[in-house]
Every structure is written in structure tokens, then in C-alpha cells.
Amino acid sequence: MKNILLISFLFTCSVSLFSQGINSISPVDTVFVEEIDSDSTFIETVNARIDDPISMLTPPEIMGLDYGFKGLIWGSPKGTIPQVSYMDSSEFSSDSSFITLFGSLGPDTVSMDYIFGESGLWKVEISYVIDPQDIDSQITDFHRIENIISEIYGSPVSTQQIESGPGLLFNNVSTVNFSRAFFMSSWVEMPSRIELILHSLVQKNMNDFSIIKDKTSLLRLVYYNPDFMVESEEVKVEVIPSIFDLY
């Protein structure tokens, strides 16, 4: 009888201790990321993705602007190579401050600059190849791209449209005349911003020689995250010559 009671007591103690051991174990809800030689802001961004189980299951290339641009996370360190399948070639700056990809976006030929600062990737600029001598086609391209962006992110939060020409009094064939246009539309997709900019200057009475040989028009689409706009520059004190040294 005593043996039976002793066995029952030992069994009860074992079950109690096992139960307490199970209750003391909690689900693993913390993921530790080993910090390597990367910017702390980038580590925080990666940790934010880890804390969000939905983002871990979502392919990076289809994530929104709250995480990055086309699969590359905001804050990615310099030297990170974006994987964009529809770009044909790339160039790297000597200091790794930007990477330029070349290719096509639908019907448009573009170059795409991924720009890195002290906090990593903070901006992407898409430059469109446009007709440098046709201001009307440039404006048409602006509105076409503006409509595409609006279908994705809604109507712009602000717009600017300025257009001017030489006027009737200056339509003299011996006088160089220019038409000008500045169009800009802005969107907010927290925490990111989007800017579409057309800056146009076109010589009207074009002959065999243009007065300004360099490009005078640009159409650019810019995505950027203000949270990563961190850049510190060493301030140099400029020594200004005395007025008596100049005159």
C-alpha cells in the first residue's frame, strides 16, 4: 500500500513540474538581426519589415512606396544593385552615390537613377527621352504620364502649369525666339513623395545651328522618401579678399 502511495506521489509531482515547464515557455515573437557594416537606418527598415508578417510574404517588387521602389528598400546601403528586369544596362558612379539603369517603360525610353545618401537609398529619378524641338509633344507626354500616375496614386495634390511664347511682336525671322513651359504635378504616398516635372525651352525659328547646343528640355519623374534625406557636408569658411585687394 505504501509503495502504491509513493508511486502516485512521484507521478503527481512529475506531471506538475512538466506542466509548469510548458507554461513558462512563450511563443517566439522576437527576431534578432545581426548588425553588419550597414547603416542603422537600413537595419531599422529591415526590422520594420520583419515585424510585419504580411510584408515578409509579399514579393518586394510589388510592395508600395512605404517600403521602397521596385523591390529596393528605402535606406538600402550604397552599392546595392536594384533588380529591374525591364532595364537593359547600368552604370555605376565612382563613389557609389548613384546607379543609372537604361531601358524602357512601356513606350518610353528612359534612364533611371537610384540615388544614395548617408542614410542609403532615398530617391529614384526617371528621365524620359523627349523630342527636344517639339514643345507640344513634350506637353502631351507630360499629361500622358500624369494620367498614368494618377490612376495609381489618385489625383495630384498640387499642380503648376506655366507656358509662354515669343509673342507676335517678336516673330522676326532674324531674331532668335524661344517657347517656354514649366509643368509640375505632385503626389503624396506616405511616407514618400512623387514629382513629375517638365521644364521646356525650345528655339522656335530653328535653323541649321541652335543657339544653345545642350539639352534645354527635360521630363522627369521623381520618387523620394524625406525620412532618408540625410546629408551632412563639411562647412568650409571662405576667405574673402579685402576690398583694397580687389580695387
C-alpha positions in Angstrom: 0.0 0.0 0.0 2.9 2.4 0.9 4.5 1.6 -2.4 1.4 2.5 -4.3 1.0 5.8 -2.4 4.7 6.6 -3.1 4.4 5.9 -6.9 1.2 8.1 -7.0 3.0 10.9 -5.3 6.0 10.8 -7.6 3.8 10.7 -10.7 1.8 13.7 -9.4 5.0 15.7 -8.8 6.3 14.9 -12.3 3.1 15.9 -14.0 3.1 19.2 -12.1 6.7 20.1 -12.9 6.2 19.2 -16.6 3.1 21.4 -16.7 4.9 24.3 -15.1 7.8 24.0 -17.6 5.3 24.2 -20.5 3.6 27.2 -19.1 6.9 29.0 -18.7 7.6 28.8 -22.5 6.1 31.7 -24.6 5.9 31.9 -28.4 8.9 33.3 -30.1 7.9 36.7 -31.1 11.2 38.5 -31.5 13.6 38.2 -34.5 17.1 39.4 -33.9 19.0 40.8 -36.9 22.8 40.8 -36.7 24.1 44.2 -37.5 26.8 44.2 -40.0 28.6 47.1 -41.7 25.3 48.8 -42.7 23.6 52.0 -41.8 21.5 51.8 -38.7 18.5 53.3 -40.6 18.6 50.5 -43.0 18.6 48.0 -40.1 15.6 49.7 -38.6 13.8 49.5 -42.0 14.6 45.8 -42.3 13.4 45.2 -38.7 10.2 47.0 -39.5 9.6 44.6 -42.4 10.3 41.6 -40.1 7.8 42.9 -37.6 5.1 43.0 -40.3 4.3 39.4 -41.3 2.4 40.5 -44.4 5.5 42.2 -45.8 7.6 39.1 -45.4 5.1 37.2 -47.5 4.9 39.9 -50.2 7.3 39.9 -53.1 9.4 43.1 -52.7 8.9 44.2 -56.4 5.1 44.7 -55.7 5.4 46.4 -52.4 4.3 50.0 -52.1 6.3 53.2 -51.7 6.2 52.9 -47.9 8.9 50.2 -48.2 10.9 51.3 -51.2 10.8 51.5 -55.0 10.6 48.5 -57.3 12.0 45.9 -54.9 14.7 48.1 -53.4 14.0 49.1 -49.8 14.4 52.8 -48.8 17.7 53.0 -46.8 19.4 50.3 -48.8 23.2 50.9 -48.5 25.4 52.2 -51.3 26.4 49.5 -53.7 23.1 47.7 -53.5 22.1 46.7 -57.1 18.4 47.0 -58.0 16.9 44.1 -59.8 14.7 45.6 -62.5 14.2 43.1 -65.3 13.0 45.6 -68.0 16.2 47.7 -67.8 18.8 46.8 -70.4 22.1 48.1 -68.9 23.5 50.0 -66.0 26.3 52.4 -65.0 27.8 53.0 -61.5 29.2 56.2 -60.2 32.7 56.1 -58.9 31.7 56.8 -55.4 28.6 54.5 -55.5 26.3 57.5 -54.8 24.0 56.5 -57.6 23.3 53.7 -60.1 21.9 54.5 -63.5 19.8 51.9 -65.4 18.8 52.3 -69.0 15.8 50.7 -70.7 12.1 51.3 -71.5 9.0 51.9 -69.5 6.2 50.9 -71.9 6.5 53.1 -75.0 9.1 55.4 -73.4 12.9 55.3 -73.5 14.2 56.2 -70.1 17.2 56.3 -67.7 16.6 55.5 -64.1 18.8 56.9 -61.3 18.9 55.2 -57.9 20.4 57.8 -55.6 22.0 57.0 -52.3 22.8 59.4 -49.4 24.3 58.9 -45.9 21.1 57.0 -44.9 21.1 54.9 -48.0 18.6 54.9 -50.9 16.4 58.0 -50.7 15.5 58.9 -54.2 14.8 57.5 -57.7 14.7 59.8 -60.8 13.3 58.6 -64.1 14.4 60.8 -67.1 12.4 60.4 -70.3 13.8 60.8 -73.8 11.6 63.5 -75.5 11.6 65.4 -78.8 13.9 68.4 -78.0 12.4 70.6 -80.7 8.6 70.0 -80.2 7.2 71.7 -77.2 3.7 70.4 -78.0 4.8 66.8 -77.9 6.6 67.4 -74.7 3.4 68.7 -73.0 1.5 65.8 -74.4 4.0 63.4 -72.9 3.7 65.1 -69.6 -0.1 64.8 -69.4 0.1 61.2 -70.6 2.5 60.2 -67.8 0.5 62.4 -65.3 -2.6 60.4 -66.1 -0.8 57.1 -65.6 0.5 58.2 -62.1 -3.0 59.5 -61.2 -4.5 56.1 -62.0 -2.2 54.5 -59.4 -2.0 57.2 -56.7 -5.0 59.3 -57.3 -5.2 63.0 -58.4 -2.2 65.2 -57.8 -2.2 67.2 -54.5 -0.8 70.2 -56.4 -0.1 71.2 -60.0 1.7 74.1 -61.7 1.4 74.9 -65.4 3.2 77.9 -67.0 3.5 78.3 -70.7 4.8 81.2 -72.8 5.9 82.0 -76.3 7.8 84.8 -78.1 4.6 86.7 -79.0 3.6 88.3 -82.2 5.8 91.3 -81.9 8.9 89.2 -81.9 8.2 86.9 -84.9 11.0 88.3 -86.9 13.0 85.7 -88.8 16.2 87.4 -87.9 15.5 87.2 -84.2 16.0 84.1 -82.1 12.8 83.2 -80.3 12.0 80.6 -77.6 8.9 79.0 -76.3 8.9 78.0 -72.7 6.9 75.7 -70.5 7.1 74.6 -66.8 4.6 71.9 -65.8 4.7 70.1 -62.4 2.4 67.7 -60.6 2.9 66.3 -57.1 1.5 63.3 -55.2 1.9 62.1 -51.6 2.0 58.4 -50.9 3.1 58.4 -47.2 5.9 58.4 -46.4 7.0 59.0 -49.9 6.6 61.8 -52.4 6.2 61.8 -56.2 7.1 64.7 -58.5 6.5 64.9 -62.3 8.4 67.8 -63.8 8.6 69.2 -67.4 11.0 72.0 -67.9 10.9 73.1 -71.6 12.8 75.6 -73.6 12.5 75.3 -77.4 14.0 77.6 -80.1 11.2 78.4 -82.5 12.8 79.6 -85.7 15.3 76.7 -85.8 17.9 76.8 -88.5 21.0 74.6 -89.0 22.5 75.9 -85.8 20.9 76.1 -82.4 21.8 79.0 -80.2 22.1 76.6 -77.2 23.7 73.3 -78.1 23.0 71.5 -74.8 19.6 70.0 -73.9 17.2 72.7 -72.9 14.2 70.5 -72.0 13.7 67.7 -69.6 10.8 65.5 -68.5 11.5 63.7 -65.2 9.5 61.6 -62.7 10.9 61.6 -59.2 10.1 59.3 -56.3 11.7 60.1 -52.9 11.4 59.4 -49.2 12.0 62.5 -47.0 12.8 60.3 -44.0 16.1 59.3 -45.7 17.1 62.8 -46.9 20.1 62.9 -44.6 23.3 64.6 -45.9 25.9 66.4 -43.9 28.6 68.4 -45.6 31.7 69.9 -44.1 31.3 73.7 -43.9 34.3 75.5 -45.3 34.9 79.0 -44.4 35.7 81.0 -47.5 38.3 83.7 -47.1 37.1 86.8 -48.9 39.8 89.2 -50.2 39.9 92.7 -48.9 38.2 95.3 -51.0 41.6 97.1 -51.2 43.0 93.9 -52.8 40.3 94.0 -55.5 40.1 97.7 -56.4 
